[in-house]
């Protein structure tokens, strides 16, 4: 039986954006990830995906809920404990340009975590570890003495992956790790991440817009809308039998490489008013765009309900 590495219950992260204006970026989000598995987190820009990832890694302090990592509550820990957690939990950032210090060489960037946590006993051991990491991600040890501006976007993201792997983490948040890359490079990076998962037993939270890529890499998929989860379950089940109107709309927009299918395929429109995560009103946050909305959707907030087999959806009319 698989063991749960990360258990998130009722996670909340709010931001004060003005006088009596509270932006509920993450509002009562719950999910779990088993060891060695991948959870894909999808949704439109601004729905709170990145905030979830940053809150899990304690870049942001959660405003509510619990985060259990390997059975330990890390929701509110000291700076020292938080620093220790960084050895087990790492992040691959979206922008391979902005996430690397332009004044450091690639070797210094990859070695920074090793130095902070005093992993290596000597400079020679440190150089050997850096060279090993660069080779793992498809770069050469000769690249260690170059600066980030000398690399392409795909190569820079490989440097970011090497940095994330330096401390032998158990859990990695991939925050739109492929969205800034060319399509051909995206496939290479995703296949590399999957290979590392098999070899090193890594667990991923894979945040992305590309629903086709999420289906390729993720064991489970969670769909977010304006700070809340609207659907969650096994990836094949969610993609084959989406039940929430928002998920159905998202998946209907995914192009399929089949001319006959595309000729008859009808995209599900999601027109109407887009709600705001600032002081949201009671009710379903998607009801202003939902073709199935009824009176109860405007007054009562739906909760995730089990549709069978662990497939859950937050909709009154399912």
C-alpha positions in Angstrom: 0.0 0.0 0.0 1.3 3.4 -0.9 2.4 5.8 1.8 1.3 9.4 1.9 4.1 11.9 1.9 2.1 15.2 1.9 -1.3 15.7 3.5 -2.9 19.1 3.1 -6.1 19.9 4.9 -8.1 23.2 4.7 -5.1 25.2 3.5 -5.7 29.0 3.5 -3.6 31.9 2.4 -5.0 35.4 2.4 -3.4 38.7 1.4 -4.4 42.1 2.7 -4.7 44.3 -0.5 -6.3 47.4 1.0 -8.7 48.7 3.6 -10.9 45.8 4.5 -9.9 44.1 1.2 -8.8 40.5 1.7 -7.7 38.5 -1.3 -8.4 34.8 -0.6 -5.7 33.4 -2.9 -6.0 29.9 -1.4 -9.3 29.1 0.5 -9.8 25.8 2.2 -7.8 23.6 -0.2 -7.3 19.9 0.7 -5.4 17.1 -1.1 -2.7 14.5 -0.5 0.2 13.1 -2.5 1.6 9.6 -2.1 5.4 9.0 -2.0 6.9 8.6 -5.5 3.7 10.0 -7.2 2.8 13.3 -9.0 -0.2 15.5 -8.4 -1.0 17.8 -11.3 -2.4 21.2 -10.2 -4.2 23.0 -13.1 -6.4 26.1 -13.6 -6.4 29.5 -15.2 -3.9 32.2 -14.4 -4.6 33.8 -11.0 -6.4 30.8 -9.5 -3.9 30.3 -6.7 -1.8 27.4 -8.0 1.6 29.0 -7.4 0.5 30.3 -4.0 -0.3 26.7 -3.0 3.2 25.6 -3.9 4.9 28.5 -2.2 2.8 28.0 1.0 3.7 24.3 1.1 7.4 25.2 1.0 6.8 27.9 3.7 7.8 30.7 1.4 4.4 32.0 2.5 3.1 31.5 6.0 -0.3 29.7 5.9 -3.3 31.5 7.4 -5.2 28.3 8.1 -5.3 24.6 7.7 -2.6 21.9 8.3 0.3 20.7 6.2 1.6 17.2 7.2 4.9 16.2 5.6 5.8 12.6 6.1 3.5 12.6 9.1 4.9 15.8 10.7 2.9 19.0 11.0 4.9 21.7 9.3 2.1 24.3 9.2 3.9 26.6 11.7 7.5 25.9 12.4 10.5 27.9 13.5 13.0 29.4 11.1 15.5 26.8 12.0 13.1 24.0 11.3 12.0 25.6 8.1 15.6 25.8 7.0 16.0 22.0 7.7 12.8 21.4 5.6 14.4 22.9 2.6 16.7 19.9 2.4 13.6 17.7 1.8 11.4 20.2 -0.1 12.6 22.1 -3.1 11.1 24.1 -6.0 11.7 24.5 -9.7 10.7 28.0 -10.7 8.7 29.0 -13.8 11.2 31.6 -15.2 14.6 30.1 -16.0 15.9 33.7 -16.6 14.8 35.4 -13.4 15.3 32.5 -11.0 19.1 32.3 -11.5 21.5 34.9 -10.0 23.2 36.5 -13.0 26.3 37.3 -11.0 26.9 33.7 -10.0 28.5 31.0 -12.2 26.4 27.9 -12.8 28.7 26.0 -10.4 28.1 28.6 -7.7 24.3 28.5 -8.2 24.2 24.7 -7.9 26.6 24.6 -5.0 24.8 27.3 -2.9 22.5 24.9 -1.1 25.4 22.5 -0.5 27.3 25.3 1.2 24.4 26.6 3.3 23.7 23.2 4.7 27.4 22.2 4.8 26.8 19.0 2.9 30.3 18.6 1.5 33.4 18.2 3.6 35.8 19.8 1.1 35.8 22.0 -2.0 36.9 19.0 -4.1 33.9 17.0 -2.9 31.7 20.0 -3.6 33.0 20.4 -7.2 32.5 16.6 -7.7 28.9 16.9 -6.6 28.2 19.9 -8.8 29.7 18.1 -11.8 27.6 15.0 -11.1 24.4 17.1 -10.9 25.2 19.0 -14.1 25.8 15.7 -15.9 22.5 14.3 -14.5 20.5 17.1 -16.2 22.3 16.8 -19.5 24.9 19.5 -19.2 28.7 19.3 -19.1 31.0 19.8 -16.1 32.6 22.5 -18.3 29.4 24.5 -18.0 30.1 25.1 -14.2 32.3 28.1 -14.9 29.8 29.9 -17.2 27.2 32.5 -16.3 23.5 32.1 -16.8 23.3 34.6 -19.7 25.5 32.2 -21.8 22.8 29.6 -21.8 19.5 29.0 -23.7 16.2 28.9 -21.8 16.2 25.1 -21.8 19.7 24.9 -20.5 18.9 27.4 -17.7 16.0 25.4 -16.6 18.3 22.4 -16.4 20.5 24.4 -14.1 17.4 25.1 -12.0 16.6 21.4 -11.8 20.2 20.6 -10.8 20.0 23.2 -8.0 16.7 21.6 -6.8 18.3 18.1 -6.8 21.5 19.2 -5.0 20.2 18.4 -1.5 18.6 15.0 -2.4 15.0 16.2 -1.7 12.0 14.0 -1.3 9.4 16.5 -2.6 9.7 19.1 -5.4 7.2 21.7 -6.5 7.5 22.2 -10.3 5.9 25.6 -10.7 5.1 26.0 -14.4 8.6 24.5 -14.9 8.1 24.0 -18.7 5.8 26.9 -19.7 8.7 29.3 -20.7 10.3 26.6 -22.9 10.0 25.6 -26.5 7.6 22.7 -27.2 10.5 20.3 -28.1 12.4 21.2 -25.0 9.3 20.8 -22.8 9.1 17.1 -23.7 12.7 16.6 -22.9 12.4 18.3 -19.5 9.2 16.4 -18.6 10.8 13.0 -19.6 13.9 13.9 -17.5 11.7 14.7 -14.5 9.9 11.4 -14.9 13.2 9.5 -15.1 14.4 11.2 -11.9 11.2 10.2 -10.2 11.7 6.6 -11.1 15.4 6.6 -10.1 15.3 8.8 -7.0 11.8 8.1 -5.7 10.8 11.8 -6.0 7.4 13.2 -5.3 6.1 16.1 -7.4 3.5 18.8 -7.2 3.3 19.7 -10.9 1.7 23.1 -11.5 0.9 23.8 -15.2 -1.4 25.3 -17.8 -0.7 22.6 -20.3 -3.4 20.0 -19.7 -2.0 17.5 -22.2 1.4 17.5 -20.4 -0.3 17.1 -17.0 -2.1 14.1 -18.3 1.2 12.6 -19.4 3.1 13.1 -16.1 0.5 13.2 -13.3 -1.0 10.3 -11.3 -3.7 12.5 -9.9 -5.1 15.9 -11.0 -6.6 18.7 -9.0 -8.4 21.6 -10.7 -8.4 25.0 -9.1 -10.7 28.0 -9.7 -10.3 31.3 -7.8 -8.6 29.8 -4.8 -10.6 26.7 -4.4 -10.5 23.1 -5.6 -13.4 22.3 -7.9 -12.4 18.7 -8.9 -9.8 16.2 -7.8 -9.0 12.6 -8.5 -7.2 10.0 -10.5 -5.8 11.7 -13.7 -7.4 9.2 -16.1 -10.7 9.4 -14.4 -10.8 13.3 -14.3 -9.8 13.5 -17.9 -12.1 10.8 -19.2 -15.1 11.7 -17.0 -14.9 15.3 -15.9 -18.0 16.2 -13.9 -17.5 19.9 -12.9 -18.6 22.4 -15.5 -15.3 24.3 -15.2 -13.2 21.1 -15.8 -15.4 20.2 -18.7 -14.8 23.6 -20.2 -11.1 23.5 -19.7 -10.7 20.0 -21.3 -13.0 20.9 -24.2 -10.4 23.6 -25.2 -7.5 21.1 -25.4 -6.7 20.5 -29.1 -6.5 16.8 -30.2 -4.3 15.7 -33.0 -7.2 14.0 -34.9 -8.8 15.9 -37.8 -12.0 13.8 -37.7 -12.4 14.4 -34.0 -11.8 18.2 -34.3 -14.4 18.5 -37.1 -17.2 17.3 -34.8 -15.8 18.4 -31.5 -17.8 21.2 -29.7 -16.0 23.5 -27.3 -17.9 24.2 -24.1 -18.2 28.0 -23.7 -17.3 29.6 -20.3 -18.6 33.1 -20.9 -20.1 35.5 -18.3 -18.7 37.3 -15.3 -15.4 36.2 -13.8 -15.6 36.4 -10.1 -13.1 38.0 -7.8 -11.1 36.3 -5.0 -11.2 39.6 -3.0 -13.9 39.3 -0.4 -15.8 36.7 -2.3 -19.5 36.4 -1.9 -21.2 33.2 -0.6 -22.0 30.6 -3.2 -20.0 28.9 -6.0 -17.3 31.1 -7.4 -17.8 29.7 -10.9 -21.6 30.3 -11.0 -21.2 33.6 -13.0 -19.8 31.6 -15.9 -21.6 28.3 -15.4 -24.2 27.1 -17.9 -25.7 24.8 -15.2 -26.0 27.4 -12.4 -29.2 27.4 -10.3 -30.4 29.5 -7.3 -28.5 27.4 -4.7 -25.2 28.0 -6.6 -25.5 31.7 -5.8 -26.2 31.4 -2.1 -24.4 28.2 -0.8 -20.7 27.4 -1.3 -20.3 23.8 -2.6 -17.9 21.4 -1.0 -15.9 18.5 -2.5 -18.1 15.4 -2.6 -17.0 11.9 -3.5 -18.3 10.9 -7.0 -16.9 7.4 -6.5 -13.4 5.9 -6.5 -11.9 9.0 -4.9 -13.1 11.2 -7.7 -14.4 14.4 -6.0 -16.1 17.5 -7.3 -17.5 20.7 -5.7 -20.8 21.2 -7.6 -24.4 21.3 -6.4 -25.7 20.0 -9.7 -23.5 17.0 -10.2 
